[in-house]
Amino acid sequence: MLAEIRIRNYALIEDLIIEFSPGLNVLSGETGAGKSIIIGALSLLLGDKPDTDMIRTGADTALVEARFDVSGHLAGECSGLGIPVAEDGAPQLLLRRRTERNGRGAAYANDSGVTVAALQKLGDRLVDLHGQHQHQLLLKPEVHLDILDEYAGLMPERQKFAEQFRAFEAASAELARIDKELAERKARRDLTEFQLKELSGAQVKHGELEELNRERELLQTAERRFTLVRQLEELLSEQEGSITGLLGAAGKALAELAELDPGLAERRPVLTEAQAGADDLWRELVRYREGIEFSPERMEAVNARLFLIEKLERKYGLTAAELPAFEARLRAELDSIELDSSRRDELATELTGLTKYLAAGADALTRKRGRARSELEKRLKDEFEALGLGKAALSVSLTRTPDPNGVYERDGERFRLTPSGVDAAEFLFSANPGEELRPLRKVASGGELSRIMLALKSVLSQADPVPTLVFDEIDVGIGGKVAEAVGKRLTRLARAHQVICITHLPQIAKYADRHLLVSKSTRGGRTLTAIRPLDAEGRIEELARMTSGAAVTGTSVAHAREMLETAARSRRD
């Protein structure tokens, strides 16, 4: 409930404090006194876009503050937005918004800075404002289903449905996670098996790459090596004047010389050993030549093997020497990968049961909504007639959103399922017979729209969660019997809500629980708006003015007294 609002430097208001009470609060006064300015300031506080032109001349900053008594779900929503709410006594919420002429500004909730979006969210739950400054929760289609279900008494059933829906979502998310994990593990296993098979088939050995490169080099030089070996064989032993032959002749000459000079005898082994060494080398070269391989097939095999190893090196980003160790790691990893799908099977069974439950629950909610819709439309029709809206009609449209991936299926088509079931609701309105029903949010604002809202609020008073309702321009274009009906409905609505109403009609003002008079005065060459609560005599005087205009007569005063007495009797009845 809105307990108090303070407005400073806003339009004609210099500094104004207004206290409100439970029940029906009426604001009246001369045209132009500033009644709608007060509503504009409240709209600013609740998140409307600021207009720097509304800052009072001579001031740089406008400030609007309001104190709300909150409890229950409202206190919970404040906590959910990170706004502290005092635990001692009745929980209260102090909203404050500052607007500067340079375009800057700030918003606070219980002295904690909040965003405009958070302010708007709070505003939607605190105040429902109807008139020139629109702040109307009922015009938002996303809440229409909540209102219908509240009216039908379906919220406990819907809460149970939502719990099962959350369980379904949790199980679905876990199943998706397990499926993803199993798919990843299967892909990893398949990849590991492929890699292991590839490396096992290759059978790369330690040092094999070096050996293959050496062998390839020998195969590539076989012809040249054969030629060089033959040259050495001929030089060493086979041609005339070969090295072994010359060393043999030199040995004979040295032996003969040593017989002539024994001092040279000790040098004879040099030539003997040289001749033996040359002969051994010749024999080794013969064997080497015989072992030289001329094999294009072997060269092709070596090149193919080298190509395979190099390909594996590039593929796995490893050297040939590292491949055997990587193969061993793959073998160990494959042994550790297990595909256990037992939990998946449990979840699949659970989801099957939840899907059946949700489908049956959604069908039950749809049936009950259909019955409640018919009853609601009939009651609204009666309200519209009493409020002077002629043959206007309001219909509740229930639709379903197609979803090819939805778990709810009927008649071969799938639909989106939500925590509230499968239905989406929107209020449609037609002002006259034969006119097309259109979304309520597209209906023109003003007195007609305010009366539509009053009818809705009257019918839905117990279902509407917003504690404070503000009506501006509700009396535009009405009078007499319709005005009386509007006043009575505001009184009835004020039993379940705090109602604030700006009116020019005494038929409405007479039902006020608290009557506030808005006036305008001039001081120091500046125009000021003021407001004061009226006592019993003040109410009689104001009702008389509202009845007869500026010239208050004895007759109008007597009539005003009679109006208040009539209103009091009506309340008692």
Order of alpha helices (4+ residues) and beta strands (2+ residues): beta-beta-beta-alpha-beta-alpha-beta-beta-beta-alpha-beta-alpha-alpha-alpha-alpha-alpha-alpha-alpha-alpha-alpha-beta-beta-beta-beta-beta-alpha-beta-alpha-beta-alpha-beta-beta-alpha-alpha
